[in-house]
Structures are given as C-alpha cells and as structure tokens.
C-alpha cells in the first residue's frame, strides 16, 4: 500500500499493502492488500494503449499506459526516473504514467476492464488482481515472460496466480516480524522471545499471571489457518477446504484462551490501537512490519529501548505470510511485448533495491534482498534495523497465504465473523466452521 510513506501491516499481517505519506515515513494504513485509502496524485485520466497526448513522443512511437496506486506525488522522481531509463533502453517506446488514488482503484479498473480500456501495465493489489484475472482482463505472464519466475522468491511468486496460472509479477511487499519487550518477558521468567505461535501463547499465560498484562494478541483467523497447513479453498478452487478437525480444534483453543483472559476484547473488536498498547506496555509483543516499529519509538522512547526484534511467529509449516503489490499487463494491450518488458524492468533487482532505499518495503526479487542494505542489520541493537534484516531473511519462507480466488476478501470476512462468534458469543466451534464452509462454498459458486 507508499509515500515516503509506508507499506502497511495490520496485526498478524492482514492483507493490505498501501503507501501512505506520514511523519514517520512509514505509516500503517491497514493491511488488507488492499483495504484502506491513501491519497494519490496524478489527476486526469490515463489513455488506453496506442493513444496519448503526444508530449515527448513521435508519431511512430509505441505508447504504453502505466497505472499505479497512490504513489504520486511522493514518488514522482522515482517513477519518472524508472520510465526515463526504460525509454532510453527501448527507443521508440513511450510510457505514459497515471497514478490512481486508492479509493478509486476498484471502480476505475473494473470499469476500464469492462470497456477494454485498461492501461497496458497495471499496479494491482492481490485482491483486485484476482478479480481482473477472473474477468480475463490481464495477460498470462507464464506465456509472456516464461523465464521470469526464477528471479523471484518462490512463495512471493504465487501472489500473481489465479486458478493455477500466473497473471502478474510481484513488486514491492511487506511481511511481519516481532517487536518484543525484553523487561516484560523477563518479569515472566523468559530470557528469549517466542519462536512459534504455540510458544507465544504459553508465554502469554505466564505474562498475564506475573504482570497482569497481555503477551500475544489476535484479531482474525484467516491467515492463522494456512500457517498450520490448513488450506482455505480446495485445489480446484471450487469449494472450501478448511472444515477439518484441526480447524475446529483451533477455534476451540482460541475460545479457551479468550475465556482465560489472554485475548484482549478491545483488539479482537478492532477498538484498540496496537502500537499504543505496546508503547503503554499492555502488550509484550507485536507482530508487524519492521517499518512500523518507529511508531513505538515516537510514542515511548523508553519502551522502544527495552525492545528487540525477532523473526515472525510460525505454525507447523514454518512459513510466514507476505503482503504483496503486483504488476500486471492488460490482455488487450496493443503492445503486449513492450508492456511485459516494462513490467519486468520496473520489478528488476536494481529498481526494486532503489525503491526499498527510499521507502520501507521489501523486494520480491532474490538478488535485491541479498544487498548489504538488508543484510548489514543482523547484529544491530536497533529493533527497526534488525527487523529489516530479519524480514528480508525470512522471505525465503514467506508465502502469500491468501486464497487465489476472485472473492477472497468476502471469504476471509466470512471465516473471521464465525471465529468472532465463537469467542464473543459462545457459538459452538464445529457449527461455526460448518457455517463458514457453507457460505464460502456459496461464494465460490455464485
């Protein structure tokens, strides 16, 4: 979701990566890869392939339109620089850039897709990508760029897939690591941070008993299940796959934790701001993108000094979720070859590394993540710097855990609502999972 701004990461890595200008340079907007707004720039309307206003282009030039989400005006210099370099290396091709405010993206892209007026190259979050893929509006990248996959992290690459085919290249991304309060853990008898979800909840019980405060927290469950090998949808994408004894047991376990006072209702209901709770020492650890750690430093420098960074909490799969922005090519582009070449250019290692140095995001290309910019923070005492190192390191085991289907947001909402009913209303866990399954099956077949 960036402005000298930030990628957002909501608790437990929700699904929104947006960039928003803020006094921290890195501000949380709400990670639902793609649920929140962020002001954009670039007014006017982009023109479809083959059209243009002629500025800087000759009559014989191939013009490709490029749409981004809320990157202007903060990143005008960067984007225009990339375009200038691409045009210099590809004489006869002109890129016309249009930035669309986040609030307008869905309506703009779906309307353009219906009328055949999509830009040649599009910046899409995972949710909108699935919708356009279902409409046949974006091109198959496996066919356009058959050798591209080897450059990207394997788990990140899957973000661009829909029903087994790849429709986008991963661009910038964010994953979660842990910020933890060393003193609160020490009061509870621990000299190390939790490494797994189970260990985090065991520590939470001890922290609650010894200090009266909370350790871990949770709001939604849709990204927790895949960490334990529970798929949200079936391999053929036609039915729900999560109604298993393991899921029912997870719902039961969280009900027990809630009843034991380990899960704060304010966070479950979205009524509390987690950075503030952590800064007030109401929470012992917080899973989020390391770019957001500075919020704690601003709120309470003393608590920040007591803090350290650790790798993301994992389940039985050992994998972490990653939130991703993508680059796709219109299926109806008149210059599909040139559009694919630009998509590959803006996502290459050099350009992604340059972007990562001006805003706190992670690259999707392996070569960029190997740069000292990411590796030198390994021994840093500063939580944000070490967190950046850990976040880049765990990209090897980061996966887009969102179901690769068109209506993934509605599916996640359904599962989370039933989860909340179990904790807050005492609904039978097996019935809640069954009801969620029925509604997800309806969504998948409507």
Secondary structure as UniProt FT lines:
FT   TURN            11..12
FT   TURN            23..24
FT   TURN            31..34
FT   TURN            49..50
FT   TURN            55..56
FT   TURN            59..60
FT   STRAND          62..69
FT   TURN            72..75
FT   HELIX           76..89
FT   TURN            91..92
FT   STRAND          93..100
FT   HELIX           102..104
FT   HELIX           105..115
FT   STRAND          121..125
FT   HELIX           126..134
FT   TURN            135..136
FT   HELIX           141..144
FT   TURN            146..147
FT   HELIX           148..151
FT   HELIX           154..157
FT   HELIX           158..160
FT   STRAND          161..162
FT   TURN            163..164
FT   STRAND          165..166
FT   STRAND          169..175
FT   STRAND          177..181
FT   HELIX           182..187
FT   TURN            188..189
FT   HELIX           197..211
FT   HELIX           222..226
FT   TURN            227..229
FT   TURN            235..236
FT   HELIX           245..259
FT   TURN            260..261
FT   HELIX           265..268
FT   TURN            269..270
FT   HELIX           274..279
FT   TURN            280..281
FT   STRAND          285..288
FT   HELIX           290..292
FT   HELIX           293..299
FT   HELIX           301..305
FT   STRAND          307..310
FT   TURN            316..317
FT   STRAND          320..330
FT   TURN            331..332
FT   TURN            334..335
FT   HELIX           336..346
FT   HELIX           349..358
FT   STRAND          362..363
FT   HELIX           366..369
FT   HELIX           372..375
FT   TURN            376..379
FT   HELIX           383..393
FT   HELIX           394..397
FT   STRAND          398..399
FT   TURN            406..407
FT   HELIX           408..425
FT   HELIX           429..444
//
